[in-house]
């Protein structure tokens, strides 16, 4: 990583989500200049206490994005929605429990009625970010998912019931086919807080307690769980690291964690 980080301006999309919050905190800790892209300026300003620039925009709406790109050197996309229908899908008719149950039985109807489905957020949203990204961007970092190459295998076939892995794969392909230097990070099932999702992890408050080692792999062969903290760490540690350019890798937590995680050594193995 370059030592003169003050010359970099990192735009973080999805900054108020679980991984996004941690990523912004890590960037600030390393003295990066940060601009967050958000639909809710007051929420972002309160969350980050004036320590970041705030740009109002919606990755689903291409016209709202160009103004956020001025002088940006890196983009980290932490945006995403839940794999299964939830409040985060932003249904116009605010379904009740029985209606949600009906949507689970009809994925096509659920995706059609949602304003925040995986295809609209991950596929189209990332495509929009790529389209408006500065041509001289140093790096586009995208949080994808383990299983994008194994969508027909269990448990990923279940996870992809409503198209989350299809959307992630389309986003990956868009990024790879652009002329932008990229790093694609594929975590396993996300655990540890902040608990902002509507999923089993939130219900159980699943934790690693910082005891599990970081393992990276390529070829979409790893399966496991991944701490949001280590996903955020990977997003920041990979910036300006030549070992990470134009790479896609999985990240999971397993085994005994060393006292210090050597990210450079992990990336060199890719």
C-alpha positions as CSV (number, residue, x, y, z in Angstrom):
1,X,0.0,0.0,0.0
2,X,1.3,3.4,-0.9
3,X,2.5,5.5,2.1
4,X,1.1,8.8,0.9
5,X,-2.6,7.9,1.3
6,X,-3.6,11.5,1.6
7,X,-3.4,11.8,-2.2
8,X,-6.2,9.2,-2.5
9,X,-9.9,9.9,-2.3
10,X,-11.9,6.8,-1.8
11,X,-15.6,6.7,-2.6
12,X,-17.5,4.2,-0.6
13,X,-20.9,3.0,-1.8
14,X,-23.1,1.3,0.8
15,X,-21.2,3.1,3.5
16,X,-24.0,2.9,6.1
17,X,-24.4,-0.9,5.9
18,X,-22.6,-3.3,8.1
19,X,-19.4,-3.8,6.1
20,X,-19.6,-0.2,4.8
21,X,-19.4,1.3,8.3
22,X,-16.4,-0.8,9.2
23,X,-14.7,0.0,5.8
24,X,-15.1,3.7,6.3
25,X,-13.7,3.5,9.9
26,X,-10.7,1.5,8.6
27,X,-10.1,4.0,5.9
28,X,-10.2,6.9,8.3
29,X,-7.9,5.0,10.7
30,X,-5.4,4.8,7.9
31,X,-5.8,8.5,7.0
32,X,-7.5,8.0,3.7
33,X,-9.8,10.8,2.5
34,X,-13.3,9.4,2.2
35,X,-16.4,10.3,0.4
36,X,-19.5,8.3,1.1
37,X,-22.3,7.8,-1.5
38,X,-25.6,7.7,0.2
39,X,-29.3,8.2,-0.4
40,X,-29.7,9.6,3.1
41,X,-27.3,12.5,3.8
42,X,-28.4,13.1,7.4
43,X,-27.9,9.5,8.3
44,X,-24.4,9.4,6.9
45,X,-23.5,12.8,8.5
46,X,-24.7,11.6,11.9
47,X,-23.0,8.2,11.5
48,X,-19.6,9.5,10.5
49,X,-19.6,12.7,12.6
50,X,-18.4,15.0,9.8
51,X,-15.2,13.0,9.2
52,X,-16.1,12.2,5.6
53,X,-17.4,14.0,2.5
54,X,-21.1,13.1,1.8
55,X,-22.4,12.7,-1.7
56,X,-26.1,12.1,-2.3
57,X,-26.8,9.5,-4.9
58,X,-28.4,6.2,-5.7
59,X,-26.5,3.5,-7.5
60,X,-29.8,2.4,-9.1
61,X,-30.2,5.8,-10.7
62,X,-27.3,6.6,-13.1
63,X,-28.1,10.3,-13.3
64,X,-27.4,10.8,-9.6
65,X,-23.9,9.5,-9.8
66,X,-21.6,11.6,-11.9
67,X,-21.4,14.5,-9.3
68,X,-20.0,12.1,-6.7
69,X,-17.0,11.1,-8.9
70,X,-14.9,14.3,-8.9
71,X,-11.3,13.6,-8.0
72,X,-12.1,10.0,-6.8
73,X,-9.1,7.7,-7.1
74,X,-10.7,4.5,-5.7
75,X,-14.2,3.1,-5.4
76,X,-15.2,0.5,-2.8
77,X,-18.6,-0.9,-3.4
78,X,-20.1,-2.4,-0.2
79,X,-23.7,-2.0,-1.5
80,X,-26.0,-5.0,-1.4
81,X,-29.4,-6.3,-0.4
82,X,-30.6,-9.5,1.3
83,X,-30.6,-12.8,-0.5
84,X,-34.2,-13.4,0.3
85,X,-37.2,-10.9,0.4
86,X,-37.1,-8.6,3.4
87,X,-37.8,-5.0,4.3
88,X,-34.6,-4.1,2.6
89,X,-36.1,-5.1,-0.7
90,X,-38.2,-2.0,-0.4
91,X,-41.6,-3.3,-1.6
92,X,-44.0,-0.5,-2.6
93,X,-47.0,-2.1,-1.0
94,X,-45.2,-3.0,2.4
95,X,-46.4,-6.6,2.5
96,X,-47.5,-8.3,5.7
97,X,-46.3,-11.7,6.9
98,X,-48.7,-13.7,4.8
99,X,-47.8,-11.6,1.7
100,X,-44.1,-12.1,2.4
101,X,-44.8,-15.9,2.5
102,X,-46.5,-15.7,-0.9
103,X,-43.5,-13.8,-2.3
104,X,-41.2,-16.6,-1.0
105,X,-43.3,-19.0,-3.1
106,X,-43.0,-16.8,-6.2
107,X,-39.5,-15.5,-6.7
108,X,-40.4,-13.9,-10.1
109,X,-43.2,-11.8,-8.5
110,X,-40.9,-10.8,-5.6
111,X,-38.2,-9.6,-7.9
112,X,-40.7,-7.7,-10.0
113,X,-42.3,-5.9,-7.1
114,X,-39.1,-5.0,-5.3
115,X,-37.3,-1.6,-5.8
116,X,-34.2,-3.0,-4.1
117,X,-33.8,-6.5,-5.5
118,X,-30.4,-8.0,-6.1
119,X,-30.6,-7.4,-9.8
120,X,-31.4,-3.7,-9.3
121,X,-28.7,-3.2,-6.6
122,X,-25.8,-5.6,-7.4
123,X,-26.2,-6.0,-11.2
124,X,-27.6,-2.7,-12.4
125,X,-26.2,-0.6,-9.5
126,X,-22.6,-1.8,-10.0
127,X,-23.0,-1.4,-13.8
128,X,-23.9,2.2,-13.2
129,X,-20.9,2.8,-10.9
130,X,-18.6,1.3,-13.5
131,X,-20.1,3.5,-16.3
132,X,-19.5,6.8,-14.4
133,X,-16.2,5.8,-12.8
134,X,-13.2,8.1,-13.7
135,X,-11.2,6.6,-16.5
136,X,-8.0,7.1,-14.5
137,X,-9.4,5.3,-11.4
138,X,-6.7,3.4,-9.6
139,X,-8.9,0.6,-8.3
140,X,-12.5,-0.6,-8.2
141,X,-13.1,-2.9,-5.2
142,X,-16.3,-4.9,-5.1
143,X,-17.7,-7.2,-2.4
144,X,-19.2,-10.2,-4.2
145,X,-19.8,-13.6,-2.6
146,X,-18.5,-17.1,-2.4
147,X,-20.5,-19.4,-4.6
148,X,-20.8,-17.2,-7.7
149,X,-19.1,-20.0,-9.7
150,X,-21.0,-22.7,-8.0
151,X,-24.6,-21.5,-8.2
152,X,-26.0,-25.0,-8.9
153,X,-24.3,-26.6,-5.9
154,X,-25.7,-26.8,-2.4
155,X,-25.9,-24.6,-0.3
156,X,-25.4,-21.9,-3.0
157,X,-28.4,-23.2,-5.1
158,X,-30.6,-22.3,-2.1
159,X,-28.8,-19.0,-1.5
160,X,-29.4,-18.1,-5.2
161,X,-33.2,-18.8,-5.0
162,X,-34.0,-15.2,-5.6
163,X,-31.0,-14.4,-7.8
164,X,-28.4,-12.9,-5.4
165,X,-25.5,-14.9,-6.9
166,X,-26.7,-14.3,-10.5
167,X,-26.6,-10.6,-9.8
168,X,-23.2,-10.7,-8.1
169,X,-21.8,-12.7,-11.1
170,X,-23.2,-10.1,-13.6
171,X,-21.6,-7.4,-11.5
172,X,-18.3,-9.2,-11.5
173,X,-18.4,-9.7,-15.3
174,X,-19.2,-6.0,-15.8
175,X,-16.2,-5.0,-13.7
176,X,-13.8,-7.5,-15.3
177,X,-14.9,-6.4,-18.8
178,X,-14.3,-2.7,-18.0
179,X,-10.8,-1.2,-18.4
180,X,-10.7,-0.4,-14.7
181,X,-8.2,-2.0,-12.4
182,X,-10.3,-4.1,-10.0
183,X,-10.3,-6.3,-6.9
184,X,-13.2,-8.6,-6.3
185,X,-13.6,-9.9,-2.7
186,X,-15.8,-12.9,-2.2
187,X,-16.8,-13.5,1.5
188,X,-18.6,-16.5,2.8
189,X,-21.7,-16.1,5.1
190,X,-21.2,-12.8,6.9
191,X,-21.0,-12.9,10.6
192,X,-20.1,-10.4,13.4
193,X,-21.7,-6.9,13.7
194,X,-22.8,-4.4,12.9
195,X,-26.0,-6.4,12.6
196,X,-27.8,-4.5,9.9
197,X,-29.2,-7.4,7.8
198,X,-32.4,-9.4,8.2
199,X,-30.8,-12.8,8.4
200,X,-29.9,-15.6,10.7
201,X,-26.6,-13.9,11.6
202,X,-28.5,-11.0,13.0
203,X,-31.0,-13.2,14.9
204,X,-28.2,-15.2,16.5
205,X,-25.7,-12.4,16.8
206,X,-23.1,-14.8,15.4
207,X,-19.6,-13.9,16.4
208,X,-16.0,-15.0,15.8
209,X,-14.7,-13.0,18.8
210,X,-11.6,-12.2,16.7
211,X,-10.3,-15.8,17.2
212,X,-10.4,-17.2,13.7
213,X,-7.6,-16.8,11.1
214,X,-8.1,-15.2,7.7
215,X,-7.9,-17.6,4.7
216,X,-7.9,-16.4,1.1
217,X,-8.4,-18.6,-2.0
218,X,-9.1,-18.3,-5.7
219,X,-11.2,-20.2,-8.1
220,X,-14.3,-20.1,-5.8
221,X,-13.4,-23.2,-3.9
222,X,-13.6,-22.0,-0.3
223,X,-16.8,-22.3,1.8
224,X,-17.3,-20.9,5.3
225,X,-18.2,-17.9,7.3
226,X,-16.5,-14.5,7.2
227,X,-16.4,-11.7,9.7
228,X,-17.6,-8.4,8.4
229,X,-14.5,-6.9,10.1
230,X,-12.2,-8.9,8.0
231,X,-14.1,-8.1,4.8
232,X,-13.6,-4.4,5.6
233,X,-10.0,-5.0,6.4
234,X,-9.5,-6.7,3.1
235,X,-11.2,-3.9,1.3
236,X,-8.8,-1.4,2.7
237,X,-5.6,-3.4,2.8
238,X,-5.9,-4.3,-0.9
239,X,-5.9,-0.7,-1.9
240,X,-2.8,0.2,-4.0
241,X,-1.5,-3.4,-3.5
242,X,-0.2,-4.7,-6.8
243,X,-0.8,-8.3,-5.7
244,X,-4.5,-7.6,-5.7
245,X,-4.9,-5.9,-9.1
246,X,-7.3,-7.6,-11.4
247,X,-7.9,-10.5,-9.0
248,X,-11.0,-12.1,-7.5
249,X,-10.5,-14.0,-4.3
250,X,-12.6,-15.7,-1.5
251,X,-12.1,-14.8,2.1
252,X,-13.2,-17.0,5.1
253,X,-12.4,-17.3,8.7
254,X,-11.1,-20.6,10.0
255,X,-8.3,-21.9,12.2
256,X,-6.4,-20.2,15.0
257,X,-5.8,-16.5,14.4
258,X,-2.2,-15.3,14.6
259,X,-1.5,-12.3,16.8
260,X,-1.0,-10.1,13.7
261,X,-2.7,-10.7,10.3
262,X,-0.1,-10.3,7.5
263,X,-2.3,-9.0,4.7
264,X,0.6,-8.5,2.3
265,X,1.7,-12.2,2.7
266,X,-1.9,-13.3,2.2
267,X,-2.3,-11.3,-1.0
268,X,1.0,-12.5,-2.4
269,X,-0.3,-16.0,-2.3
270,X,-3.1,-15.2,-4.7
